[in-house]
Amino acid sequence: MDPNVFKRNELLAQKTIAGLKSRNMEGYYAESREDALKIALDLIPEGSSISMGGGMSVHEIGLSKALKDGNYVFIDRDAYEDKRQAMLMAYNADFFLSSVNAMTDDGVLVNIDGNANRVSAIAQGPKHVLFIVGMNKVCNDVDSAMKRARNVAAPSNVQRFGLDTPCARKGTCFNCKSPDTICCQILITRFSRHKGRISVILVNDELGF
């Protein structure tokens, strides 16, 4: 990575971590995917029950594999015939893993969801929520974070899922009401009532969509 980009990301992460702290959330900076994996495993005690949404970033740093292979109770919804049962189990898990669709450099998290299992678990239920976030998802303000979530993350995800929406065909948001839309619920997390419940690992890399 260009050393100037590396320094820029480090400084931006410091600002973002301070913003998270002011909102009763914890922030960490990882210089690489490997460092992010180490920080995450340090935060999750062995024996913990763990669930997750469909966060690509969690897979990309190797965290989901490490948890499946380790001494943890990993609730793998893909292994359940009844997906709803697995989703409901997430609300009583020790940890819920996710990424964000976007966040601001002062610590506001923005997430859009289709089925609401991810945003509902972020808002309430699991004892801890741990986000893995590439620095490519950090934006200047809520407006730009919303635009990123709607115009970058959503089209990329519907294309990944093979859904039929205007953004899948055109690559940008049409504010549609398509039956396949994944922009059903929007969660903006600006403060955590419960100190220590929400943690964010900012990774000096491009992760997810």
C-alpha positions in Angstrom: 0.0 0.0 0.0 1.1 3.6 -0.8 2.7 4.9 2.5 0.6 8.1 2.1 -2.6 6.2 1.9 -1.5 4.1 4.9 -0.8 7.3 7.0 -4.1 8.9 5.8 -6.0 5.8 6.9 -4.2 5.7 10.3 -5.1 9.4 11.0 -8.6 8.9 9.8 -9.0 5.8 12.0 -7.8 7.8 15.1 -10.5 10.4 14.4 -13.1 7.8 13.9 -12.1 5.9 17.1 -12.4 9.1 19.1 -15.9 9.6 17.6 -16.9 6.0 18.5 -15.7 6.6 22.1 -17.8 9.7 22.4 -20.8 7.6 21.4 -20.2 4.9 24.0 -18.7 2.5 21.5 -15.2 1.0 21.3 -12.9 1.4 18.3 -9.7 -0.4 17.3 -7.3 0.1 14.3 -5.7 -2.8 12.5 -2.9 -2.2 10.1 -3.7 -5.4 8.1 -6.3 -8.2 7.8 -4.0 -10.4 9.9 -3.9 -7.8 12.7 -7.7 -7.4 12.5 -8.1 -11.2 13.0 -5.8 -11.1 16.0 -7.7 -8.2 17.6 -11.1 -9.9 17.0 -10.0 -13.2 18.6 -8.6 -11.3 21.6 -12.0 -9.7 22.1 -14.0 -12.9 21.8 -13.4 -15.3 24.7 -13.2 -19.0 23.9 -16.5 -20.7 24.6 -18.6 -17.7 23.4 -21.7 -18.3 21.4 -21.4 -16.4 18.1 -23.7 -15.5 15.2 -23.4 -13.2 12.3 -25.2 -11.6 9.4 -23.9 -11.9 5.8 -20.8 -9.7 6.4 -18.2 -10.3 3.7 -15.6 -8.5 5.7 -15.9 -11.1 8.5 -15.0 -13.8 6.0 -12.3 -11.7 4.3 -10.2 -11.4 7.4 -10.6 -15.1 8.1 -12.6 -14.6 11.3 -15.5 -16.8 10.5 -13.2 -19.7 9.6 -11.1 -19.2 12.8 -14.3 -19.3 14.9 -15.7 -22.4 13.2 -12.4 -24.2 13.7 -11.8 -22.9 17.2 -13.3 -23.5 20.7 -16.5 -21.5 20.1 -20.2 -22.1 19.7 -20.6 -20.8 16.1 -24.2 -20.5 15.0 -23.8 -21.1 11.3 -27.1 -20.4 9.7 -26.0 -22.0 6.4 -25.9 -25.3 8.3 -29.5 -25.0 9.5 -32.4 -26.2 7.4 -34.6 -23.8 9.4 -32.9 -20.4 8.7 -35.4 -18.6 10.8 -34.4 -20.7 13.8 -30.7 -19.8 13.3 -31.6 -16.1 12.9 -33.6 -16.1 16.2 -30.7 -17.8 18.0 -28.6 -14.7 17.2 -30.6 -12.6 19.6 -29.3 -14.5 22.6 -25.7 -15.0 21.4 -22.7 -13.6 23.3 -21.4 -12.0 20.1 -23.0 -10.9 16.8 -20.5 -10.2 13.9 -21.2 -7.8 11.1 -19.8 -5.1 9.0 -21.4 -1.8 8.1 -22.7 -0.5 4.8 -21.1 2.8 5.7 -20.1 4.9 8.7 -19.0 8.4 9.4 -15.6 9.6 10.6 -17.2 10.7 13.9 -18.6 7.2 14.6 -22.1 7.0 13.3 -22.9 3.5 11.8 -25.3 3.1 8.8 -26.8 -0.2 7.9 -29.5 -1.2 5.3 -31.2 -4.6 5.4 -33.8 -6.7 3.6 -34.9 -9.3 6.1 -34.0 -7.1 9.2 -32.3 -10.0 11.0 -29.0 -8.1 10.8 -30.2 -4.6 11.8 -32.5 -5.9 14.5 -29.6 -7.9 16.1 -27.4 -4.8 15.9 -30.0 -2.8 17.7 -31.0 -5.2 20.4 -30.4 -8.8 21.6 -26.8 -10.1 21.4 -24.6 -9.2 24.4 -21.9 -7.8 22.1 -21.8 -6.6 18.5 -18.4 -6.6 16.7 -18.0 -4.8 13.4 -15.2 -5.5 11.0 -14.9 -2.4 8.8 -12.5 -1.6 5.9 -11.4 2.0 5.7 -13.1 2.2 2.3 -16.5 2.5 4.2 -15.6 5.6 6.3 -17.4 8.7 5.0 -17.5 12.4 5.9 -21.0 12.6 7.3 -24.4 10.8 7.6 -25.6 12.1 4.2 -22.5 10.7 2.4 -22.7 7.5 4.4 -26.4 7.0 3.3 -25.4 7.7 -0.3 -22.7 5.1 -0.1 -25.0 2.5 1.5 -27.7 3.1 -1.1 -25.5 3.6 -4.2 -22.5 1.4 -3.6 -23.3 -1.3 -1.0 -26.9 -2.1 -2.0 -26.3 -2.5 -5.8 -23.2 -4.6 -5.1 -25.1 -6.9 -2.7 -28.2 -7.4 -4.9 -25.8 -8.3 -7.8 -24.1 -10.8 -5.5 -27.4 -12.3 -4.5 -28.7 -12.4 -8.1 -31.7 -10.3 -7.3 -33.8 -8.3 -9.9 -33.8 -4.7 -8.9 -33.2 -1.4 -10.9 -29.9 -0.9 -9.0 -28.8 -4.4 -10.0 -29.2 -3.4 -13.6 -28.1 0.2 -13.5 -25.6 0.2 -10.6 -27.2 3.0 -8.6 -30.2 3.5 -6.3 -33.6 4.2 -7.8 -35.4 4.3 -4.4 -37.4 1.4 -5.7 -40.2 -0.7 -4.2 -39.2 -3.8 -6.1 -40.2 -7.1 -4.5 -36.5 -8.0 -4.5 -35.3 -4.7 -2.8 -32.9 -5.2 0.1 -33.4 -1.6 1.2 -36.3 -2.4 3.5 -35.0 -1.2 6.9 -32.4 1.4 7.5 -30.6 1.6 10.9 -28.5 4.6 12.0 -26.6 3.8 15.2 -25.5 7.2 16.7 -25.0 6.1 20.3 -24.9 2.9 22.3 -26.9 2.9 25.6 -24.8 0.0 26.9 -21.1 0.8 27.2 -18.9 -2.0 25.8 -21.7 -3.6 23.8 -20.6 -2.3 20.4 -17.0 -2.5 19.1 -15.6 -1.6 15.7 -12.3 -2.9 14.2 -11.2 -0.5 11.5 -9.0 -2.3 9.0 -6.3 -0.6 6.8 -7.7 -2.3 3.7 -10.7 -2.4 1.3 -13.2 -4.9 2.6 -16.7 -5.8 1.6 -18.9 -3.6 -0.5 
